[in-house]
Amino acid sequence: MPSYSRLLIASAKGGVGKSTTALGLAAAFARKNKRVLLADLDITSRSLDMLTGASDRTVRDIADLLTDSAADIRRMCTQPFEEYPNLSFIAACSPDRLAGLAEKYGVRENTLIREAVIRLLSYGEYDMLICDTGGGCEIPAAIADLFGFTVITAEQSMTSVRAAEYAASRLERAGAVQMRLVICGFDLTSVKREKRAGVIEMIDRCALPCLGVVPYDRKLQKAQDNGELPDERSLSAMAYANIAGRITGVETPLFHGMGALYRRRALAL
């Protein structure tokens, strides 16, 4: 796979848009007719099965990669969205199950996660592998060197930016190569009215190149609550389409295609 086809989504802080970004990018690449495998490695607070609406259809999970070496990965996955049969999803296992396997094999839990990712990477049926991780750097650091591209997410707050800064430093030491910042839930009007951080300030504070900005989108929250994807004309879907393009080398202006937000983009800086 090319380096950009192996995406790790990470941050040192929870609740800053990692799962939303993993799913948003998976959908964006699926819309580009890429065969996408979305893997949930957030063991402690897994949520992608709910965000994809696949929780009732998920039978096997990431731990099955470790207990059944002969199993067909494709059969372990679900296709959560009928309109995108080229998007497959494999769920995270429970913390207890992972801990039990670690005890059984006499290894650390992160070693098992790494073995599972190596197996996913060796499977040639997909064009893209996108791995979501939880808050904290332990799991991302254990697998960072396996990925050609790491997306670190942050929200529009100084604590979130500091967490992104720490994550970048920690993952660089662990072997991460290309790391980029995605700012999630960005409120353009609050930059001026409430003196909240703008894009340049956030980039300066965490010393990461900015890959993209995802505006706050009420439609996104409603879609996630229902286990659905937002309409591809929604602000968030357009933002992730732009980010997916940049990952593959397409130069795209900030807020491209987003009407009033694009025209007012200078305010975001």
C-alpha positions as CSV (number, residue, x, y, z in Angstrom):
1,M,0.0,0.0,0.0
2,P,1.2,3.6,-0.5
3,S,2.0,5.4,2.7
4,Y,-1.2,7.5,2.6
5,S,-3.3,4.4,2.4
6,R,-2.4,3.4,6.0
7,L,-3.9,6.0,8.3
8,L,-3.6,6.1,12.1
9,I,-6.0,8.4,14.0
10,A,-4.7,9.5,17.4
11,S,-4.7,12.0,20.2
12,A,-3.6,12.1,23.8
13,K,-7.0,13.3,24.8
14,G,-10.5,11.7,24.6
15,G,-13.5,13.3,23.0
16,V,-11.6,15.3,20.4
17,G,-13.1,13.8,17.2
18,K,-10.9,10.7,16.6
19,S,-13.8,8.3,15.9
20,T,-15.7,11.0,14.0
21,T,-12.6,11.6,11.8
22,A,-11.9,7.9,11.3
23,L,-15.4,7.4,10.1
24,G,-15.5,10.6,8.1
25,L,-12.4,9.8,6.2
26,A,-13.5,6.2,5.6
27,A,-16.7,7.5,4.1
28,A,-14.9,10.1,2.0
29,F,-12.5,7.5,0.5
30,A,-15.4,5.0,0.0
31,R,-17.1,7.8,-2.0
32,K,-14.0,7.9,-4.2
33,N,-14.5,4.2,-4.9
34,K,-11.7,3.1,-2.7
35,R,-12.0,-0.2,-0.9
36,V,-11.8,0.8,2.8
37,L,-11.3,-1.2,5.9
38,L,-12.1,0.8,9.1
39,A,-10.7,-0.8,12.3
40,D,-11.6,0.2,15.8
41,L,-8.7,-0.1,18.2
42,D,-10.2,2.0,20.9
43,I,-10.5,-0.8,23.4
44,T,-11.6,1.1,26.5
45,S,-14.3,3.3,25.0
46,R,-15.1,1.7,21.6
47,S,-17.9,3.6,19.7
48,L,-17.5,3.0,16.0
49,D,-19.9,0.1,16.1
50,M,-22.6,2.5,17.3
51,L,-21.6,5.4,15.0
52,T,-21.8,3.0,12.0
53,G,-25.1,1.5,13.3
54,A,-23.5,-1.9,13.2
55,S,-23.6,-2.8,16.9
56,D,-26.4,-5.3,16.4
57,R,-24.7,-6.9,13.4
58,T,-21.2,-7.2,14.9
59,V,-20.4,-10.8,15.6
60,R,-16.6,-10.9,15.5
61,D,-14.0,-8.4,16.5
62,I,-10.3,-7.5,16.4
63,A,-9.5,-10.2,19.0
64,D,-10.6,-12.9,16.5
65,L,-7.6,-12.0,14.4
66,L,-5.5,-13.3,17.3
67,T,-7.4,-16.4,18.1
68,D,-8.1,-17.7,14.6
69,S,-5.1,-17.1,12.3
70,A,-6.8,-19.0,9.4
71,A,-10.0,-16.9,9.5
72,D,-10.9,-14.8,6.5
73,I,-10.7,-11.1,7.6
74,R,-13.4,-10.2,5.1
75,R,-15.8,-12.5,7.0
76,M,-14.9,-10.8,10.3
77,C,-16.1,-7.5,8.9
78,T,-19.5,-5.9,8.5
79,Q,-20.5,-3.5,5.7
80,P,-22.4,-1.0,7.8
81,F,-23.8,1.2,4.9
82,E,-25.7,-0.3,2.0
83,E,-24.8,2.6,-0.2
84,Y,-21.1,1.9,0.3
85,P,-20.5,-1.8,0.0
86,N,-16.8,-1.0,-0.4
87,L,-16.5,0.2,3.2
88,S,-15.9,-2.6,5.7
89,F,-15.7,-2.3,9.5
90,I,-14.1,-4.5,12.1
91,A,-15.0,-3.8,15.7
92,A,-12.9,-3.4,18.8
93,C,-13.0,-6.2,21.4
94,S,-13.8,-5.6,25.1
95,P,-11.1,-4.7,27.5
96,D,-11.7,-8.0,29.4
97,R,-11.3,-10.1,26.4
98,L,-8.0,-8.4,25.4
99,A,-6.7,-8.7,28.9
100,G,-7.6,-12.4,29.0
101,L,-5.8,-13.0,25.7
102,A,-2.7,-11.2,27.0
103,E,-2.7,-13.3,30.1
104,K,-3.2,-16.5,28.1
105,Y,-0.3,-15.8,25.7
106,G,1.9,-14.1,28.3
107,V,2.4,-10.8,26.4
108,R,1.4,-7.2,26.8
109,E,-2.0,-6.1,25.5
110,N,-0.4,-3.6,23.1
111,T,1.7,-6.4,21.7
112,L,-1.5,-8.2,20.7
113,I,-2.9,-5.0,19.1
114,R,0.3,-4.7,17.1
115,E,0.0,-8.3,15.9
116,A,-3.6,-7.6,14.9
117,V,-2.6,-4.5,12.9
118,I,0.2,-6.4,11.1
119,R,-2.3,-8.9,10.0
120,L,-4.7,-6.2,8.8
121,L,-1.9,-4.6,6.8
122,S,-0.9,-7.9,5.2
123,Y,-4.5,-8.4,3.8
124,G,-4.5,-7.3,0.2
125,E,-8.2,-6.9,-0.4
126,Y,-8.4,-3.2,0.6
127,D,-7.0,0.0,-0.8
128,M,-7.2,1.9,2.5
129,L,-6.8,0.9,6.2
130,I,-8.0,3.5,8.7
131,C,-7.4,2.7,12.4
132,D,-9.1,4.6,15.2
133,T,-7.6,4.7,18.6
134,G,-8.7,5.9,22.0
135,G,-7.6,8.8,24.2
136,G,-4.0,8.4,25.2
137,C,-0.8,7.4,23.4
138,E,-0.2,3.9,24.6
139,I,-1.8,2.0,21.7
140,P,-0.8,4.6,19.0
141,A,2.8,4.5,20.2
142,A,2.8,0.7,19.9
143,I,1.8,0.8,16.3
144,A,2.9,4.2,15.0
145,D,5.8,2.9,13.0
146,L,3.5,0.6,11.0
147,F,1.7,3.6,9.4
148,G,2.7,6.0,6.8
149,F,0.4,8.8,7.9
150,T,-0.9,9.8,11.3
151,V,-3.8,12.2,11.8
152,I,-3.9,13.9,15.2
153,T,-7.2,15.4,16.1
154,A,-7.9,18.4,18.4
155,E,-10.9,20.6,19.2
156,Q,-10.9,24.3,19.5
157,S,-9.5,24.6,23.0
158,M,-6.0,25.1,24.6
159,T,-6.2,21.8,26.6
160,S,-7.0,19.9,23.4
161,V,-4.1,21.6,21.5
162,R,-1.7,20.8,24.3
163,A,-2.8,17.1,24.1
164,A,-2.2,17.2,20.4
165,E,1.3,18.6,21.0
166,Y,2.1,15.9,23.5
167,A,0.7,13.2,21.1
168,A,2.9,14.4,18.3
169,S,6.0,14.4,20.4
170,R,5.3,10.9,21.8
171,L,4.4,9.4,18.5
172,E,7.5,10.9,16.7
173,R,9.6,9.1,19.3
174,A,7.7,5.9,18.5
175,G,8.4,6.1,14.8
176,A,5.6,8.1,13.3
177,V,6.6,9.6,10.0
178,Q,4.0,12.0,8.6
179,M,1.8,13.6,11.2
180,R,-0.9,16.2,10.5
181,L,-3.4,18.1,12.6
182,V,-7.2,18.0,12.0
183,I,-9.2,20.5,13.9
184,C,-12.7,19.2,14.8
185,G,-15.9,21.0,15.7
186,F,-14.5,24.4,14.7
187,D,-16.8,27.4,15.4
188,L,-15.8,30.2,13.1
189,T,-17.8,32.9,14.8
190,S,-16.3,32.1,18.2
191,V,-12.8,33.1,17.1
192,K,-13.8,36.8,17.0
193,R,-16.8,36.9,19.5
194,E,-15.3,34.7,22.2
195,K,-11.6,35.1,21.5
196,R,-11.3,31.4,21.0
197,A,-8.2,30.0,19.2
198,G,-8.0,30.4,15.5
199,V,-6.3,28.0,13.1
200,I,-2.9,29.6,13.0
201,E,-2.7,29.9,16.8
202,M,-3.6,26.2,17.2
203,I,-0.9,25.2,14.6
204,D,1.7,27.4,16.3
205,R,1.0,25.9,19.7
206,C,1.3,22.3,18.7
207,A,3.8,22.7,15.9
208,L,1.9,20.4,13.5
209,P,1.0,21.2,9.9
210,C,-2.8,21.5,9.5
211,L,-4.4,18.9,7.3
212,G,-7.9,20.3,7.6
213,V,-10.6,22.0,9.7
214,V,-14.0,20.3,10.3
215,P,-16.7,22.9,11.1
216,Y,-19.2,22.3,13.9
217,D,-22.1,20.5,12.2
218,R,-25.4,19.8,13.8
219,K,-26.3,17.3,11.0
220,L,-23.3,15.3,12.0
221,Q,-24.4,14.8,15.6
222,K,-27.9,13.8,14.5
223,A,-26.5,11.3,12.0
224,Q,-24.2,9.8,14.5
225,D,-27.0,9.4,17.1
226,N,-28.8,7.3,14.5
227,G,-25.8,5.3,13.3
228,E,-25.9,7.0,9.9
229,L,-23.6,9.0,7.7
230,P,-24.4,12.7,7.3
231,D,-25.4,13.8,3.8
232,E,-22.3,14.3,1.6
233,R,-23.4,17.9,1.1
234,S,-23.2,18.6,4.9
235,L,-20.4,20.7,6.2
236,S,-18.6,17.8,7.9
237,A,-18.8,15.5,4.9
238,M,-17.4,18.2,2.6
239,A,-14.6,18.9,5.1
240,Y,-13.6,15.2,5.3
241,A,-13.8,15.0,1.5
242,N,-11.3,17.9,1.3
243,I,-9.1,16.3,3.9
244,A,-9.1,13.0,2.0
245,G,-8.1,14.8,-1.1
246,R,-5.2,16.5,0.7
247,I,-4.0,13.2,2.0
248,T,-3.6,12.0,-1.6
249,G,-1.9,15.2,-2.7
250,V,-4.8,17.3,-4.0
251,E,-4.3,21.0,-3.0
252,T,-7.6,22.2,-1.6
253,P,-8.4,25.6,0.0
254,L,-9.7,25.8,3.5
255,F,-13.5,25.3,3.6
256,H,-13.6,24.6,-0.1
257,G,-17.1,24.1,-1.3
258,M,-18.7,25.3,1.9
259,G,-20.3,28.5,0.7
260,A,-20.3,31.3,3.3
261,L,-17.6,29.5,5.4
262,Y,-15.3,29.6,2.4
263,R,-16.0,33.3,1.7
264,R,-15.3,34.1,5.4
265,R,-12.3,31.7,5.8
266,A,-9.9,34.5,6.6
267,L,-11.7,34.9,9.9
268,A,-10.7,31.4,10.9
269,L,-7.0,32.3,10.9
